[in-house]
Amino acid sequence: MQLPPLSLYIHIPWCIQKCPYCDFNSHTLKTKIDEQSYIKALLNDLDSQLKYVQNRSLSSIFFGGGTPSIMSAEAIAQILQGVQSKIQLAKDCEITLEANPGTLDNQKFIGFKQAGVNRFSIGVQSFQADKLQQLGRIHNPAQAIEAAKLASRIGLKSFNLDLMHGLPNQSVENALYDLEQAIACDPQHISWYQLTIEPNTLFASKPPTLPDDDVLWDIQQQGQALLAQHGYTQYEISAYAKDGYQSKHNLNYWRFGDYLAIGCGAHAKISLPEHNKILRFEKIKHPSGYISAIDYTYKQRFVDRDERIFEYFMNRFRLFEACPKKEFADYTGLELTELSNIFARAKQLHLIDESQHHWTVSAKGHRYLNELLELFIDDE
């Protein structure tokens, strides 16, 4: 087993209000955030993981949530300074902060940039007032457009717009309108993904009426064509970027890289080559419990052989690039021979193309990705 690149995920758990589709670990803000207590906990949490750095520098840092932009720019600066005092950052380290248009203004944008953030991921979801209301968003279309303009104006390395489709009662024309508005904002990256109903959400208890499969298929096909027409290349199931602007942080996830994680409910994945093991752990979920904790880890486990195979391909096959066979052996510590029967079946079903050194998911394989991945669950 070889050590893969290393990233850091930082979870900010608070939101102004919880969206009905959201199943992330987020908590509605009821009082003023005690930023100093949370920052202290984050950096103490990071101290406990320094043994897993193993002489690597951080290729990316991602502030996720929740709503990270709810924090002050001074707090984000303090966190990043604390991180840099403990772990070396790569020269081209990508530092992304998720932002809600309803929590942003020009001063905050500039403050976050001065703190060291060089990429924003702006949670727009829709540019239509009725859809935003259905999704429980706190911003309006004008604020979404203004946030994109601000991100462009301050000269960041890049920014992403998050956009949903397959919204309640959405037509093809309606979905394409949202996509056209996003493209008009000229971001370097667009995350365009289908709304799904997740367990333990408000939408799960009170399901909205979603478009049928034929409409969803038409939205996807016409939307992908529109994005390609405007220079956005699909490099992952729900990610589209102009040349050179793919998300480094998310690519590290999908390429089975390692990531430290600090903050409430954050998940980490660490390779331990000397033991030929992969460790996953999860942090305490509730903010008050996390802040007062001595040991921030809620649970941890080693990933066994079968899980390693499935987890690797579950991540890797989301990407549209070829998958190096050597990378599988390097990052899982397993032999390629263990996969021969699985790939024989995948090729027979025309889900995979194979060369001497690479596997590539076929167009059919991407369309039926769940069926392809099922082969790696039951490989007997």
C-alpha positions as CSV (number, residue, x, y, z in Angstrom):
1,M,0.0,0.0,0.0
2,Q,1.2,3.5,-0.9
3,L,0.2,6.8,0.8
4,P,-2.3,8.8,-1.3
5,P,-2.6,12.6,-1.3
6,L,-3.9,14.2,1.9
7,S,-6.8,16.7,2.3
8,L,-8.5,18.3,5.3
9,Y,-12.3,18.6,5.8
10,I,-13.5,21.2,8.4
11,H,-17.2,21.0,9.4
12,I,-19.1,24.1,10.5
13,P,-22.4,22.7,11.8
14,W,-24.7,25.7,12.1
15,C,-27.4,27.0,9.7
16,I,-29.9,29.8,10.0
17,Q,-32.6,27.2,9.2
18,K,-32.6,23.6,8.2
19,C,-33.5,22.8,4.6
20,P,-36.2,20.1,4.2
21,Y,-34.0,18.0,1.9
22,C,-30.8,18.2,4.0
23,D,-29.5,15.1,5.8
24,F,-26.1,16.6,6.7
25,N,-25.1,17.1,10.3
26,S,-26.4,20.7,10.6
27,H,-28.1,22.5,13.5
28,T,-30.3,25.6,13.4
29,L,-28.6,28.5,15.0
30,K,-30.5,29.6,18.1
31,T,-27.9,31.8,19.8
32,K,-24.7,33.6,18.8
33,I,-21.9,31.2,17.9
34,D,-19.2,30.9,20.5
35,E,-16.5,31.0,17.8
36,Q,-13.5,30.8,20.1
37,S,-14.7,27.7,21.9
38,Y,-15.4,26.0,18.6
39,I,-12.0,27.1,17.1
40,K,-10.2,25.7,20.2
41,A,-12.0,22.4,19.8
42,L,-11.2,22.2,16.1
43,L,-7.5,22.8,16.6
44,N,-7.3,20.4,19.5
45,D,-9.1,17.8,17.4
46,L,-6.5,18.4,14.6
47,D,-3.7,17.8,17.1
48,S,-5.0,14.3,17.8
49,Q,-4.7,13.5,14.1
50,L,-1.3,14.8,13.4
51,K,0.1,11.3,13.6
52,Y,-1.8,10.4,10.4
53,V,-0.2,13.2,8.4
54,Q,2.9,11.0,7.7
55,N,5.1,13.7,6.2
56,R,2.5,14.8,3.7
57,S,1.4,18.3,2.9
58,L,-2.3,19.3,2.5
59,S,-3.4,19.4,-1.1
60,S,-6.8,20.9,-0.3
61,I,-8.9,22.2,2.6
62,F,-12.7,22.3,2.5
63,F,-15.0,24.2,4.9
64,G,-18.4,22.4,4.7
65,G,-21.6,22.5,6.7
66,G,-24.0,23.5,7.7
67,T,-23.2,27.0,6.5
68,P,-19.5,27.9,6.9
69,S,-20.2,31.5,5.7
70,I,-22.2,32.0,8.9
71,M,-18.8,32.3,10.6
72,S,-16.8,35.6,10.8
73,A,-13.9,36.1,8.4
74,E,-11.7,36.5,11.5
75,A,-12.7,33.0,12.7
76,I,-11.9,31.4,9.4
77,A,-8.5,33.2,9.4
78,Q,-7.8,31.9,12.9
79,I,-8.7,28.4,11.9
80,L,-6.5,28.5,8.8
81,Q,-3.6,30.0,10.7
82,G,-3.9,27.2,13.3
83,V,-3.9,24.6,10.6
84,Q,-0.8,26.0,8.9
85,S,1.0,26.1,12.2
86,K,0.6,22.3,12.5
87,I,0.6,20.9,8.9
88,Q,2.4,22.1,5.8
89,L,0.2,23.3,2.9
90,A,1.1,22.5,-0.7
91,K,2.0,25.6,-2.7
92,D,-1.1,25.2,-4.8
93,C,-3.4,24.2,-1.9
94,E,-7.0,24.7,-2.8
95,I,-9.0,26.2,0.1
96,T,-12.8,26.1,-0.4
97,L,-15.5,27.6,1.7
98,E,-19.2,26.7,1.2
99,A,-21.3,29.8,1.2
100,N,-25.0,30.6,1.4
101,P,-26.0,33.7,-0.6
102,G,-28.2,34.8,2.2
103,T,-25.2,35.1,4.6
104,L,-22.8,37.0,2.3
105,D,-21.9,40.6,1.4
106,N,-18.9,42.2,-0.3
107,Q,-17.1,42.8,3.0
108,K,-17.4,39.1,4.1
109,F,-16.3,37.9,0.7
110,I,-13.2,40.1,0.9
111,G,-12.6,39.0,4.5
112,F,-12.7,35.3,3.6
113,K,-10.3,35.8,0.7
114,Q,-7.9,37.7,3.0
115,A,-8.2,34.8,5.4
116,G,-6.8,32.5,2.8
117,V,-9.9,31.1,1.0
118,N,-9.2,30.9,-2.7
119,R,-12.3,29.1,-3.8
120,F,-16.0,29.5,-2.9
121,S,-18.8,26.9,-3.4
122,I,-22.0,28.9,-3.4
123,G,-25.2,27.0,-2.6
124,V,-27.7,28.6,-5.1
125,Q,-29.8,25.4,-5.8
126,S,-32.3,27.5,-7.9
127,F,-32.7,30.9,-9.4
128,Q,-36.5,30.9,-9.0
129,A,-38.3,32.3,-6.0
130,D,-40.9,29.6,-5.8
131,K,-38.4,26.8,-6.0
132,L,-36.1,28.4,-3.4
133,Q,-39.1,28.6,-1.1
134,Q,-40.0,25.0,-1.6
135,L,-36.4,24.1,-0.8
136,G,-36.4,26.1,2.4
137,R,-33.6,28.4,1.2
138,I,-33.1,31.7,3.0
139,H,-31.9,33.7,-0.1
140,N,-33.8,35.0,-3.2
141,P,-32.7,34.9,-6.9
142,A,-31.2,38.4,-6.8
143,Q,-29.0,37.5,-3.8
144,A,-27.8,34.4,-5.7
145,I,-26.8,36.4,-8.7
146,E,-25.2,39.0,-6.6
147,A,-23.2,36.4,-4.7
148,A,-21.8,35.0,-8.0
149,K,-20.9,38.5,-9.1
150,L,-19.1,39.2,-5.9
151,A,-17.1,36.0,-6.1
152,S,-16.1,36.9,-9.7
153,R,-15.3,40.5,-8.8
154,I,-12.8,39.9,-6.0
155,G,-10.5,37.9,-8.2
156,L,-10.6,34.5,-6.6
157,K,-8.9,31.5,-8.2
158,S,-12.3,30.0,-8.9
159,F,-15.8,29.6,-7.6
160,N,-18.5,26.9,-7.9
161,L,-22.2,27.2,-8.1
162,D,-24.3,24.4,-6.5
163,L,-27.5,23.8,-8.5
164,M,-30.3,21.2,-8.1
165,H,-32.6,19.7,-10.7
166,G,-35.6,17.3,-10.4
167,L,-37.3,19.8,-8.1
168,P,-40.9,19.5,-7.1
169,N,-43.2,19.7,-10.2
170,Q,-40.2,20.9,-12.3
171,S,-40.5,20.8,-16.1
172,V,-37.6,20.4,-18.5
173,E,-37.9,24.1,-19.5
174,N,-37.9,25.1,-15.9
175,A,-34.7,23.1,-15.0
176,L,-32.9,24.5,-18.1
177,Y,-33.8,28.0,-17.1
178,D,-32.0,27.5,-13.8
179,L,-29.0,26.1,-15.6
180,E,-28.9,29.0,-18.1
181,Q,-28.9,31.5,-15.2
182,A,-26.0,29.6,-13.6
183,I,-24.0,29.6,-16.8
184,A,-24.7,33.3,-17.3
185,C,-22.9,33.9,-13.9
186,D,-19.7,32.4,-15.6
187,P,-18.5,30.3,-12.7
188,Q,-15.4,28.1,-13.4
189,H,-17.3,25.1,-11.9
190,I,-20.9,24.0,-11.6
191,S,-22.2,21.2,-9.4
192,W,-25.5,20.1,-10.9
193,Y,-27.2,17.3,-9.2
194,Q,-30.7,15.7,-8.8
195,L,-32.7,16.3,-5.7
196,T,-33.1,13.0,-3.8
197,I,-35.4,12.3,-0.8
198,E,-33.1,11.2,2.0
199,P,-34.3,9.4,5.2
200,N,-34.8,11.5,8.4
201,T,-35.5,14.7,6.5
202,L,-38.7,16.8,6.3
203,F,-39.2,15.8,2.7
204,A,-39.0,12.1,3.8
205,S,-41.9,12.6,6.2
206,K,-43.8,14.9,3.8
207,P,-42.7,13.9,0.3
208,P,-43.2,16.5,-2.5
209,T,-44.3,15.6,-6.0
210,L,-41.1,15.1,-8.1
211,P,-40.9,14.8,-11.9
212,D,-41.3,11.3,-13.4
213,D,-38.4,9.4,-14.8
214,D,-38.9,10.5,-18.4
215,V,-38.8,14.1,-17.4
216,L,-35.7,13.6,-15.3
217,W,-34.0,11.8,-18.2
218,D,-34.8,14.7,-20.6
219,I,-33.6,17.2,-18.0
220,Q,-30.3,15.4,-17.6
221,Q,-29.7,14.9,-21.4
222,Q,-30.6,18.4,-22.4
223,G,-28.8,19.9,-19.4
224,Q,-25.6,18.1,-20.1
225,A,-25.7,19.2,-23.7
226,L,-26.2,22.8,-22.6
227,L,-23.2,22.7,-20.2
228,A,-21.0,21.1,-22.9
229,Q,-22.0,23.8,-25.4
230,H,-20.7,26.5,-22.9
231,G,-17.4,24.8,-22.2
232,Y,-18.2,22.8,-19.1
233,T,-16.8,19.3,-19.2
234,Q,-18.5,16.6,-17.1
235,Y,-15.7,15.0,-15.1
236,E,-17.9,13.4,-12.4
237,I,-21.5,12.4,-12.1
238,S,-22.7,15.8,-10.9
239,A,-19.6,18.0,-11.5
240,Y,-18.8,20.1,-14.5
241,A,-15.8,22.4,-14.9
242,K,-14.0,24.6,-17.4
243,D,-10.5,23.2,-18.3
244,G,-8.2,23.2,-15.3
245,Y,-10.9,24.0,-12.7
246,Q,-11.9,20.6,-11.4
247,S,-12.3,20.5,-7.6
248,K,-9.0,19.2,-6.2
249,H,-10.7,18.4,-2.9
250,N,-13.5,16.3,-4.4
251,L,-11.1,14.6,-6.8
252,N,-9.1,13.5,-3.9
253,Y,-12.2,11.9,-2.4
254,W,-13.2,10.2,-5.6
255,R,-9.6,9.0,-6.3
256,F,-9.6,7.3,-2.9
257,G,-7.2,9.8,-1.3
258,D,-6.9,10.4,2.4
259,Y,-8.5,13.1,4.4
260,L,-8.3,14.3,8.0
261,A,-11.5,15.7,9.4
262,I,-12.3,18.1,12.2
263,G,-15.6,19.4,13.4
264,C,-19.0,18.0,14.5
265,G,-19.9,14.8,12.7
266,A,-16.9,15.0,10.3
267,H,-15.7,11.8,8.6
268,A,-12.1,10.9,8.0
269,K,-10.3,8.3,5.9
270,I,-6.6,7.4,6.6
271,S,-4.3,4.9,5.1
272,L,-1.8,3.0,7.3
273,P,0.6,1.3,4.9
274,E,2.8,-0.2,7.6
275,H,-0.2,-2.2,8.7
276,N,-1.8,-2.6,5.3
277,K,-5.0,-1.1,6.8
278,I,-7.4,1.7,6.1
279,L,-9.0,3.6,9.0
280,R,-12.3,5.5,9.0
281,F,-13.5,7.6,11.9
282,E,-16.4,9.9,12.7
283,K,-16.5,12.8,15.1
284,I,-19.1,13.7,17.8
285,K,-22.1,15.1,16.1
286,H,-23.6,17.7,18.5
287,P,-21.8,21.0,18.8
288,S,-22.1,21.2,22.6
289,G,-20.8,17.7,23.0
290,Y,-18.0,18.3,20.6
291,I,-16.9,21.5,22.1
292,S,-16.7,20.0,25.6
293,A,-15.1,16.7,24.5
294,I,-11.7,15.4,25.4
295,D,-11.8,12.7,22.7
296,Y,-13.5,14.0,19.7
297,T,-13.9,10.7,17.9
298,Y,-17.4,9.2,18.1
299,K,-16.6,5.9,16.4
300,Q,-13.9,4.4,14.3
301,R,-13.3,1.2,12.3
302,F,-10.9,-0.5,10.0
303,V,-12.1,-1.2,6.4
304,D,-12.1,-4.9,5.6
305,R,-11.2,-6.4,2.3
306,D,-14.6,-6.5,0.7
307,E,-15.4,-3.0,1.9
308,R,-12.2,-1.7,0.5
309,I,-12.9,-3.1,-3.0
310,F,-16.4,-1.7,-3.0
311,E,-15.5,1.7,-1.5
312,Y,-12.7,2.2,-4.0
313,F,-14.8,1.6,-7.0
314,M,-17.9,3.4,-5.6
315,N,-15.7,6.5,-5.5
316,R,-13.5,5.9,-8.5
317,F,-16.2,5.1,-11.0
318,R,-18.0,8.4,-10.3
319,L,-15.3,9.9,-12.4
320,F,-15.3,10.0,-16.2
321,E,-11.5,9.7,-16.4
322,A,-9.8,6.3,-16.9
323,C,-8.9,4.5,-13.7
324,P,-5.3,3.3,-13.4
325,K,-5.1,-0.3,-12.4
326,K,-1.9,0.4,-10.4
327,E,-3.7,2.9,-8.3
328,F,-6.2,0.3,-7.1
329,A,-3.3,-1.9,-5.8
330,D,-1.4,1.1,-4.4
331,Y,-4.3,2.7,-2.5
332,T,-6.1,-0.5,-1.3
333,G,-3.2,-2.8,-0.7
334,L,-5.0,-5.6,-2.5
335,E,-4.1,-7.7,-5.6
336,L,-5.5,-7.1,-9.1
337,T,-6.1,-10.8,-9.4
338,E,-8.9,-10.5,-6.9
339,L,-10.9,-8.6,-9.5
340,S,-10.6,-10.8,-12.5
341,N,-14.1,-12.4,-12.2
342,I,-15.8,-9.1,-11.5
343,F,-14.3,-7.4,-14.5
344,A,-15.0,-10.3,-16.8
345,R,-18.7,-9.9,-15.9
346,A,-18.6,-6.1,-16.2
347,K,-17.1,-6.4,-19.7
348,Q,-19.6,-9.0,-20.7
349,L,-22.4,-6.5,-19.7
350,H,-20.6,-3.7,-21.6
351,L,-20.4,-1.6,-18.5
352,I,-16.5,-1.4,-18.6
353,D,-13.8,-0.9,-21.2
354,E,-10.4,-2.3,-20.3
355,S,-6.8,-1.6,-21.6
356,Q,-3.5,-3.0,-20.3
357,H,-3.2,-0.4,-17.6
358,H,-6.6,1.2,-17.2
359,W,-10.3,0.6,-16.7
360,T,-12.9,3.0,-18.1
361,V,-16.6,3.1,-17.3
362,S,-18.5,2.9,-20.6
363,A,-21.4,5.3,-21.4
364,K,-23.8,2.4,-20.5
365,G,-21.8,1.9,-17.3
366,H,-22.3,5.5,-16.2
367,R,-26.0,5.2,-17.0
368,Y,-26.3,2.0,-15.0
369,L,-23.7,2.8,-12.4
370,N,-25.6,1.2,-9.5
371,E,-25.8,-2.1,-11.4
372,L,-22.1,-1.9,-12.1
373,L,-21.2,-1.3,-8.4
374,E,-23.5,-4.2,-7.3
375,L,-21.0,-6.5,-9.0
376,F,-18.4,-5.4,-6.4
377,I,-20.7,-6.2,-3.5
378,D,-21.4,-9.8,-4.5
379,D,-18.2,-11.0,-6.1
380,E,-18.4,-14.6,-5.1
